[in-house]
């Protein structure tokens, strides 16, 4: 029986509530973008004449171990202070694993709708796995053109037991092989502001680890839709694998948007809100968004690192002493999470929660 996508309640139930996703909608033969996915003009992404970002040139992390350590550390610091985004190569994750990640993401989303819908938040057999569409679709002016599966890490055995079968092993390997790099980058950024993080503090600030797989189906009219709306990430650092299609845009200081083009074998790293707050604003959480495309279905695989919900967050005392003022208040990270996930994407508005009175 054909689905009446003209009826917005029917459409929302089919895509979001029943877990067919954007992919299920496209697979049903849809040839135009339904109204609930059409973005306001101000949010649309012009695909012509896109600027290309200076973060194109990847930083070679293998040079951290040699005489060029200071120079590489300086590149990382400069990127964190300005754009909030940079690409890295020789990061410790094999190119073979990156290719496997992309194919396992496609394998997960190619499954029958019911195989994915079993992980919808309301029915998922595990609190570690959540499948869905868009960010907070019931509160958005227009739904984002994206399906995703989110896998929270507690320990290896629970990941291998509960994460979805098509991607559990490769996603876990990606997480584990990235963490040394992530800690190295955080240590470099902390050293630059005169802070040495004890291991216990580092573990608290990066205790929440999550691997997502995002799927952006081919879109008949990319100029009307967005894959992900304007936002910054809430955590410490995000590590992102892009496929070859591209579509990631970052906001520049002058208000323009520039694309971070895919580089084979590279990973994208971006600064999150937590790191901006800890550094008292010295490091910049990057506002970014994702466009859709009509040339093929795109996948991306981010690792999110963030504090434990029970962790108290605020500008580090050493940095406040240097700056003479705390630009952000101290708060429980759980409260920040509740605020972040309680509203649609809206640039860096989530950071307002943390600003000092």
C-alpha positions in Angstrom: 0.0 0.0 0.0 1.4 3.4 -1.0 2.1 5.8 1.9 0.4 9.2 1.7 3.4 11.5 2.3 1.2 14.5 1.7 -0.3 13.9 5.1 2.3 15.2 7.6 1.2 13.0 10.5 1.5 9.9 8.4 4.8 11.0 7.1 6.2 11.8 10.6 5.0 8.4 11.9 6.4 6.5 9.0 9.9 8.2 9.1 10.4 8.9 12.8 8.0 6.9 15.0 8.1 3.7 13.0 11.8 3.9 12.3 11.7 3.7 8.5 13.9 6.8 8.4 14.7 9.1 5.5 16.1 6.1 3.7 12.8 4.2 3.9 11.0 7.2 2.5 13.4 7.4 -0.4 13.3 3.7 -1.0 9.5 3.9 -1.3 10.0 5.7 -4.6 9.7 9.3 -3.4 10.9 11.7 -6.1 10.4 15.1 -4.4 11.2 16.6 -0.9 8.1 16.5 1.4 7.2 19.8 3.0 8.4 18.8 6.6 12.0 18.5 5.3 12.0 21.8 3.4 14.3 24.2 5.3 13.6 27.9 5.8 15.5 30.0 3.3 18.0 31.2 5.9 19.1 27.6 6.7 19.6 26.3 3.2 23.1 25.7 2.0 24.0 27.1 -1.4 25.9 24.4 -3.3 27.5 26.7 -5.9 30.7 28.7 -5.3 31.4 27.0 -1.9 34.6 28.2 -0.2 37.1 25.6 0.6 38.6 25.7 4.0 42.3 26.1 5.0 41.9 23.0 7.1 42.3 21.0 3.9 46.0 20.6 4.5 46.2 17.7 7.1 48.5 17.9 10.1 50.9 14.9 10.1 50.8 13.5 13.6 53.7 11.2 13.1 55.9 14.3 13.5 54.8 14.7 17.1 57.4 12.0 18.0 60.4 13.8 16.5 62.2 17.1 16.3 59.2 18.7 14.7 57.0 18.2 17.8 56.9 21.9 18.6 55.9 22.9 15.1 53.1 20.3 14.9 51.8 21.2 18.4 51.7 24.9 17.2 49.6 23.9 14.2 47.1 22.1 16.4 46.9 25.0 18.9 46.4 27.6 16.1 43.6 25.5 14.5 41.9 25.1 17.9 42.2 28.9 18.6 40.8 30.0 15.2 38.7 27.6 13.2 38.1 24.9 15.8 38.6 22.3 13.0 41.6 20.5 11.5 42.4 17.3 9.6 45.1 14.8 10.6 47.0 12.0 9.0 49.2 9.3 10.5 46.8 9.3 13.4 47.2 5.7 14.4 44.0 4.4 12.7 44.7 2.2 9.6 43.3 3.2 6.3 42.0 -0.3 5.9 39.9 0.1 9.1 38.5 3.4 7.8 37.4 1.7 4.6 35.8 -1.1 6.7 34.0 1.5 8.8 32.4 3.1 5.7 31.3 -0.2 4.3 29.9 -1.4 7.7 27.9 1.9 8.0 26.4 1.2 4.6 25.7 -2.4 5.6 23.8 -1.3 8.8 21.6 1.2 6.9 21.0 -1.3 4.1 19.2 -3.6 6.5 15.4 -4.0 6.4 13.6 -1.2 8.3 12.6 -3.5 11.2 16.2 -4.5 11.8 17.0 -0.9 12.5 13.8 0.2 14.1 14.4 -2.4 16.9 17.0 0.2 18.2 14.5 3.1 18.4 14.9 4.8 21.7 11.5 3.7 23.0 12.1 0.0 22.3 15.9 -0.5 22.1 17.0 -3.7 23.9 20.0 -1.8 25.2 20.5 1.7 26.7 23.8 1.8 24.8 22.2 1.8 21.3 19.8 4.3 19.8 18.7 4.6 16.2 16.7 7.5 14.8 16.2 10.3 12.3 17.2 14.0 12.6 18.2 15.6 16.0 15.0 16.4 17.9 12.4 16.0 15.0 9.4 16.7 17.2 10.7 20.2 17.9 12.3 21.2 14.6 10.9 23.7 12.1 12.1 21.3 9.4 13.4 17.7 9.8 17.1 17.1 9.0 17.8 14.7 6.1 19.7 12.1 8.2 19.3 8.7 9.8 21.8 7.6 12.5 22.7 5.0 14.9 24.4 5.9 18.2 26.6 3.5 20.2 27.6 4.5 23.7 30.8 2.9 25.1 31.0 1.5 28.6 33.4 -1.4 28.1 34.6 -3.8 25.4 32.4 -6.7 26.4 29.2 -4.7 26.6 29.9 -3.1 23.2 30.5 -6.5 21.6 27.3 -7.8 23.2 24.9 -4.9 22.6 26.1 -2.8 19.6 24.5 -3.7 16.3 26.1 -6.8 14.7 27.0 -5.3 11.3 29.2 -2.6 12.8 30.1 -3.5 16.4 33.6 -4.9 15.9 34.8 -2.3 13.5 33.2 0.6 15.5 34.9 -0.6 18.7 38.2 -0.9 16.9 37.9 2.6 15.6 37.2 4.0 19.1 40.0 2.1 20.7 42.6 3.0 18.1 41.7 6.7 18.2 41.9 7.3 21.9 45.7 7.7 22.2 45.6 10.4 19.5 42.7 12.2 21.2 44.5 12.2 24.5 47.7 13.5 22.8 45.8 16.4 21.2 44.1 17.3 24.5 47.4 17.2 26.4 49.0 19.5 23.7 46.0 22.0 24.1 46.2 21.8 27.9 50.0 22.3 28.0 49.5 25.4 25.9 47.4 27.0 28.6 49.7 25.9 31.4 47.6 23.0 32.6 48.7 19.4 33.2 45.8 17.1 33.5 46.2 14.2 35.9 45.0 10.9 34.5 41.9 10.8 36.8 40.9 14.3 35.6 41.5 13.4 32.0 39.3 10.3 32.4 36.5 12.3 34.0 36.6 14.9 31.2 36.6 12.2 28.5 34.6 9.5 30.3 31.6 9.6 27.9 32.6 8.0 24.6 30.2 7.4 21.7 30.5 6.2 18.1 27.8 7.3 15.7 27.1 6.2 12.2 25.3 8.9 10.1 23.5 8.1 6.8 22.5 10.9 4.5 20.4 9.4 1.7 20.5 10.7 -1.8 18.2 13.8 -1.9 16.2 14.8 -5.0 16.5 18.5 -4.2 19.6 19.1 -2.0 19.1 22.9 -2.2 15.9 22.6 -0.1 17.3 20.4 2.7 20.1 20.0 5.2 21.7 16.9 6.5 22.6 18.5 9.9 21.7 22.0 11.0 24.1 24.7 12.4 25.5 23.5 15.7 28.6 23.0 17.8 29.4 19.7 19.6 28.9 19.7 23.3 31.9 17.6 24.3 35.7 17.8 24.4 36.9 16.6 21.0 35.1 15.0 18.1 36.9 12.7 15.7 35.2 12.3 12.3 35.6 10.0 9.4 34.1 11.5 6.2 33.5 9.4 3.0 34.5 10.7 -0.4 31.3 12.6 -1.1 31.9 15.5 1.3 29.4 18.0 2.6 30.8 19.2 5.9 30.8 23.0 6.3 32.4 25.1 9.1 31.5 28.7 9.9 34.4 31.2 9.5 35.0 34.3 11.7 33.6 36.5 8.9 30.3 34.6 9.0 30.8 32.8 5.7 30.8 29.0 5.5 33.6 26.9 4.0 33.6 23.2 3.1 36.1 20.9 4.7 36.7 18.6 1.7 37.4 14.9 2.3 41.0 13.8 2.3 41.5 10.0 1.8 43.0 8.5 4.9 42.5 11.6 7.0 40.4 12.2 10.1 38.7 15.5 10.9 39.0 16.8 14.5 36.9 19.5 16.0 36.8 21.3 19.3 33.7 20.9 21.4 31.9 23.3 23.8 33.5 21.7 26.9 37.0 22.5 25.7 36.0 26.1 24.9 34.6 26.4 28.5 37.6 24.7 30.2 40.0 27.1 28.2 37.8 30.1 29.2 37.2 30.8 25.5 40.8 30.5 24.2 39.8 27.4 22.1 36.8 27.7 19.8 34.1 25.1 19.5 33.4 25.0 15.8 30.0 25.8 14.4 29.3 23.4 11.6 26.6 21.9 9.4 26.2 19.3 6.7 24.6 19.6 3.3 22.8 16.9 1.3 23.6 15.7 -2.2 21.9 14.1 -5.2 25.0 12.2 -6.3 24.8 9.3 -3.8 24.1 8.4 -0.2 26.8 9.7 2.1 28.0 8.2 5.4 30.1 9.7 8.2 31.4 8.2 11.4 32.1 10.5 14.4 33.5 9.6 17.8 32.3 12.0 20.5 34.3 12.3 23.7 32.7 14.2 26.6 32.7 14.4 30.4 30.9 12.0 32.6 27.4 13.5 33.3 28.4 13.7 37.0 31.5 15.8 36.2 31.6 19.5 37.3 32.7 21.7 34.4 34.0 25.3 34.4 37.0 27.3 33.3 40.2 25.7 34.7 41.6 27.7 37.7 45.0 28.2 36.1 43.4 29.8 33.0 41.1 32.0 35.0 44.1 33.2 37.0 45.9 34.1 33.8 42.8 35.8 32.3 41.7 37.6 35.4 38.0 36.7 34.7 35.9 33.6 34.4 33.8 33.8 31.2 31.8 30.7 32.0 30.1 29.5 35.2 30.7 26.1 36.9 27.9 23.5 36.3 27.2 19.8 36.3 27.7 18.3 32.8 24.4 16.4 33.0 22.6 19.8 33.2 24.5 20.9 30.0 23.5 17.7 28.3 19.8 18.2 29.2 19.9 21.7 27.7 21.8 20.6 24.6 19.5 17.7 23.7 16.3 19.6 24.7 16.2 22.0 21.7 16.8 21.9 18.0 20.2 22.8 16.4 20.6 26.6 16.5 24.3 27.5 16.0 26.2 27.9 19.2 23.2 28.9 21.3 23.8 25.9 23.6 26.9 27.7 25.0 24.6 30.5 26.4 23.8 28.0 29.2 27.3 28.1 30.4 28.1 31.9 30.2 28.9 33.6 33.5 26.1 35.9 34.8 
